[in-house]
Amino acid sequence: MASLGSPTAAANDPGAVSPDRSSGPPSLPAALPARLNATAPGDVLGRVLSAVRLTGAVFFAVDASSPWCVDVPIARDYAAILLPEAPHILSYHIIVDGEGWAAVPGADPVRFGPGDIVVFPQGDAYRMESRPGTPPELDRGQTLDFFRALSAGALPFVIPEGGGAEPRARFICGFLGCEARPFNPILASLPRMLHLSRPGAGGGDVLDRLIDLTMEEARASRAGRSSVSLRLSELMFMELLRQYAGSPAEKPPGWLAALGDAPVARALDALHADPARDWSVADLGREAGLSRSALAARFAARLGQPPLRYLTRWRMQLAATALLDPARPLAAIAEEVGYSSETALSRSFKRETGLSPQAWRRARLETSSDRR
């Protein structure tokens, strides 16, 4: 993995790049089905990530010397500073070298080491520190000021932190925005804090190579850097989800755990590949290689809901995403997500969200405009 280098040199280097920030496009491409089908057959994870829209990225690196502690407030306190158009913000931290502890309020601290990844998907306040109980260097107000300076590009890429003593810890910090409502099955399946242990990190796997590319891109001043950084952040997040889904780590019931159940995963892939189809549980059972009753029981056990209930919720997410484009007619959106009329879609959408599609569109577009 790439070295972060000297924090002092980075801070004094006039050519050092500021932390990178990117924003995704404000609206969807015109053809929603084409975008959903742009992923390879069987790539249900890719389809879901496309529809829940990773909308921005902030990257920086920390070179922490002991004692050190970062105490980050709840995400809604800084979301409008870092990613003003994002409905939900999550953060992830890739440990390049060194060790430390991470925790969310009300939970025991978890120790992390070189190569590990720590993700805070639900927007909780969190703490990362050299030892449990270390006083934070910044209070809440100073932390928000730090995020303002970060967003303004006033800081170097490598941020020094801590008291100046050994041992040190070096890690990359990333922030992503995404859709959380009406239904993001990935977020719904993730814990408040996800710790992915990677004892073999540094051996050149996909995630290691993406980390190296991210570091190289962040230090370079090349055309298109913002767009490239956004794509790299998406790829890193997708890869860490893949590694988490395939790891032996205990997982809460939900979508990522369901990907490890081959018949349920086949049913999910079928639903996501053609969400507008008039599916029956028997149809999905044939796709999964199970009887109707066996699939219904297995699907509900893994995901906590019946297959057709899941399909309805996913269609509402697709409709909500399409509504972000003010030029898209509601009738076209209804047809694309499997409804015979605007009325049928509106009825389901209001039942799931409490708002009509038109009210949802107005509220989201007004919020986006206010945050700019």
N, C-alpha and C positions, 0 to 999 in steps of 0.2 A: 504494500500500500504506500501511497505517497506520503512523504514527510511534510509536516506543516511548516517546518523551518523555524527560524528564530522570531519570537513575537516582537522583540525590540527592533530588529532589523525591519520587520514589516511595518511597524508603527512609524519608523523614521524614513522609510523609503518613499520618495515622492511619486514613484511609479506604481506603488502598491494599489491594487484595485480595491474599491469599496465592496462591501457585501452585495451580492447580486440579488436583484429583485426583478421578477417578471410578472406580467399579467396576461392571462389568457384572453381570447377574443370575447367581446361582450355578448355575442349571440351565436347561436348554432349555425352550422352550414345549412343551406336550404334543404338538403335531402337527409332527413333524420335516418330513414332506414339504411341508406347507403353508408352512413357513418357507422351505424351499429354493425353492419355486415362487413366492415373493413377489416375486422379481425379474422384470424384464421379459423377454420372449422374446429370446434372443440374448445375455443379460447373464451370460456365463459367469464373468466376474470377480466380479460381485456374488454369484453362487451360492457361489463358493469362499470369499469373505470371510465370508459368513454361516456357513458350516460350520466354518471354523477359528476363529471367535469372537474378535473383538477384545474383550478383557475389561477394559480399564482405560485410563486416560489421565492423564498428568501434563503440565501446561503451565507454562512460565515463559519469560521473555524475558531476554536478556543484553545489557547495554550495556558493551562492552569497549573500554578505552582502552589504547594501546600503552605498553609491551610487554605482551602477554597470552598465556596458555596455559592450557588446561584439559586435564588428563590423566585420562581416565575409565577405571576398571578394568574387567575383564571383567564382563559383565552378571550372571552368577550371584552376584557379590559384593554387588550392591545390589538384585537383583530382589525379595528378600523384604522389603526396606525400602520400595521404591516401590510395587510391585504384588504383594502377597503371594500372591494367588490365581492369578497368571499362570504357566503352565508355561514360557513363553518371553517374553523382552522384547526389543524393538527400539527404537532411538531415531532420530529424524529432526530435522534442523535446517534452518530456512528462513531464508536470509540476507536481511534487510530492506535493509541497506546496508552498505557497507564490504567489505573483502577479508580473506582469510586463507588458511591452509593446513590440510588435514586428512589424516590417515593412520591406518592400522592397522599393527600390528607386522609387520615383514618386507616392507612395501610402500613405494614411493616416495610422498612427500607430493604431494597434488593441490591446486592453487590454486582457490579459489572466489571468486565475486564477487556483486554485488547481484542478488537474485532467484533465485540458485541454491539447490538443495536437496541436502543431504548426508544419506544414510541409512546406518545401520549395522545391517543386518538380522540378522546371524548371532550377535550377542551378543559380538563381539570387544571387547577393550580398544581405545580409540582416543584420538587427540589432535587438538585443534583449537587453532591458535595464529596469532599475528600474523606470525611468521617462523619457518621451520624452525630448531629448536635452541633456541627460547625456553624458559627454565626454567619449570616449572609453578608456579602460585601456591599450590596445595594438594598435599600428598602424599596417598597412598592413604587413610590413616586420616582425614585432614581432609576428603577428598572424601566418604567414607561418612558422616561427621558432617554434611556439607552436605546429603546426601540425607535424613538423618534429620530435620533441621530443615525441609527442604522438605516431607517427608511429613506432619510435624506441623502445617503451616500457619504456621510461625513466621517465614517470609521474605516480603518483598514480591514482587509479581509481576515487577517489573523488578529484576534482580540486577546490580549494578555489578561489574566485573571489570577487572583490569589495573593498569598503572602510572600512569595519569592523563594520558598524553600523546596527541597526535594521531599517526597517523590512528586513527579509531574504527571499530568494527564492531558492528552490532546484528543480533541474530538471535533467532528463536523456537525453543525446544527442546521437543520432544514425545517422550513415551515411551508405547509401546503394548504391551500383553500380548496373546498369541495362543496358539493350539494349535500345536505343532510336530510332534507325533507322533500317530499313526503315519505320517501323510503330509500334509504341507502343500506343495502344488506351487508356491505362490508363493515361499515361503522357499527351497525347493530350487532355484529358478531365479535367485535373486538373488546377486550377488557379496558379498564381505565388506564392501565399501564401495561404495555407489552414489552417484555424483555426477551430478546432472541440471543441466546448464547451461541457464539461461533468460534469454538476453540481452534478450528483449522484455518481461521481467517489469515489472509496474506499469501495464500497459496495460488492466487490467480483465478478464483472462480468469477462468475459473471458479476457479482456484486463488487468484488475487489476491483475489477476492471472499470466498472462504472464509477466507483469512488475516485480512481486515478484520473479518469476523464473529467469528472466534475472539478477536481482540484486544478487540473491543467486549464480548463475552460475559465474558471473563476479568476485565475491569475493573468489570463490573456485579454487583450483589448482588441478583439476581432469583430468584424461585422457579423451581426446576427447573434451576438452573445446571449441576449435575453431569451430569444426563442430556443436556442440550443440548451440553455440552462433549464428552462421549463421542461423540455423533453427529457433531459437527464434526470430531473427530479421525479418525473412520472415513472421513468424506467427503474430508478432506484427503489421507489416505493413499491412498484409492482414486484420487483425481484425480492424485496424483503418479505412481502406478503406470500410469495411463492415459497420462500424458504421457511417461513413460519407455518404455512399450511402443510408442508411436507416434513416438518420436524416432529420429534416425539414429544414435544412440550405439551403439557395438558392444556386443552382448549375448552372454553365454555361452549355449550351447545350453540349452534348457529351456522352461518353460511360457510365460513372457512373450514370449520370442522366437517361440514357436509361434503366438501370437495374430496375428502378422504374416503368417502363411501361411494364406490364406483357406480352402482345402479342409480343412486340419488344424484350423483354428479352428471350422469348421462341425461337424466330427466331435467335437471337444471339447464344443461347445455341446450337441450331441445327447446325449452321455454324461451331462453334468451336469444336463440338463433331466429325464432319466428314468433315473437310475442303477440302478433295480431291474429294468429291462427285460432280457430275455434276449438281449442283443446278440450279433450275429456280426460279423466283420470285413466281410462282404459288406453287411450292413445299414448299417454305418457308411460304407462306400464309397458307397452310394447317397445317404446324407445329404450326403456331401462332394462328390459329383459326380465320383468317381474309381472305377476298378476296384478290386477287392479287393486285388490285389497292389500296385497303385500307392499306395493309401492306407497299406497296411501298411509299405511301404518309406519313404514320406514321413513318417509318424507316428514311426516308430522313429528316423529321421534327426533330426527336430526335438526329440523328447523323450527319446531314449535308451532307449526301451522299447516293446514292442508295444502296440497299443490295448487288448487285453483284460487285459494285465498292469496297465496304467494303471487300468483300470476296477476291478480287484480291489483295488488299493491305495486308490483313492478310496472304495470301499465300506467299507473298514476305517476310514477317517477318519470317515465318516458314522456308522458304528456306535460308534466311540470317543466321538464327540461326544454321541450319544444316551445312552450309558451313564452320562454325568455326571448324568443325572436318575435318582435311585435308585428312583423309582416306576415306571419304564418296564420292562415285562416283556421278557425276552430274545427270546421268540418273536415279539413285535410288532416289535422292532428287526430281527430276521432277515428278516421279510417286507418291511419297508420298504426294506431295502437290497439285496433281490434274492436271498435265500436261502430254500430250501424248508423249512428246519428249524433249530432251535437248534443241533443237532449240526453241520450243514453250516457255519453261521456260526462256531461255536466252533473248528472245525478250521482254517478259513482265518484266523481272527483270531489263533490261537496261532502259526500258521506265520509270520505277518507281524510279530507283536509279541513273541513269546516268552512271552506270558501268555494265559490263558483270559480271555474277556470278564468273568467274575465277579471274577477276580483283578485285572484292569485297573481295574474299577470300584472295588473296595475300596482299591487303592493310590492312585488319584486322589482319592477322597473323603477318605481319611485324610490325604493330603498337604495338601489344601485346608483341612481342619479344623486341622491343626497350624500352618499359616501365619497363620491369622486372629488 
